[in-house]
């Protein structure tokens, strides 16, 4: 098998020094997309990185791709699972192996701008921030036509309150010391909603988060994407379990009432559609409904939460309409310039 490799810059670090950023890439059955992902990471303008690739017992040729790249770049650490454990376990293994000052994550069917980690690292170091965040752009299955959607365009809201950083964890880098001090990990043996579990734990612990809105992470939407797969009873069970785990964390955390309700609103919004989705088995609907009722029985009361939730929902609708209008105008300006 011949794997196209673009030009790489070999960086040799002294054994005793720490990498500036550890990039963790969980890999499962993504042979088609993996070279583009690895090229985007290996050719970062920030050279002092370590690249931790965790092969989650892929049935395709992903391992061969990883081995070929590792031959050409000594910054790549390859961890090979002999049984499939899931993305959460793969990311946790990467965290355990990381030695960098900061940690970042890339999914193996996605890619990043070549200056993504340099931009974020510079921002983080300038301000001694716990995290530095960019933006996530959706791409089509051919990795073309990037769009900053309303779903991911959340930096303005996170600037208002860090509690809005409840998803999009791959768009940021995090101080490894923060992750280790608070023992933040992904929930293993879970197939759905493990990402917000990590993001919310990080957000709760953050003292300072900074932004570079020009640092771009690209999410490729295709048939096998995590967000493209259909709902099932098993996923509903996992979803409800993670919501319950997050709810327990919120009830124990030393956070303001506003932050508490922001997190709770996100969980409520995500969970509610599962309660009445007729494509799901009745048992799945019942599991989702029970989880939703548990959220409503929060420590500040149902009435207070619902008042907050619907006021926020109105504010979010206005925020997203405004952003959508701005994005459309920006696209039009770009088209005019090309003509």
Secondary structure, DSSP 8 states (H G I E B T S, - for coil): --------------TTS--SEEEEEEESS-HHHHHHHHHHHHT-S--SEEEEEEE---SSSHHHHHHHHHHH-TTEEEEE-SS---HHHHHHHHHHH--SSEEEE--TT-EE-TTHHHHHHHHHHHHT-SEEEEEEEEE-TTS-S-B--TTT--HHHHHH-GGG-SS-GGGEEEEHHHHHHTT----SS--SSHHHHHHHHHHHH-S-EEEEEEEEEEEE--TTSGGGS---HHHHHHHHHHHHHHHHHHHHS---HHHHHHHHHHHHHHHHHHHS-TTS-HHHHHHHHHHHHHHHS-TT-HHHHHHHHHHHHHHHHHHHHHHHHHHHHHHHHHHHHH-
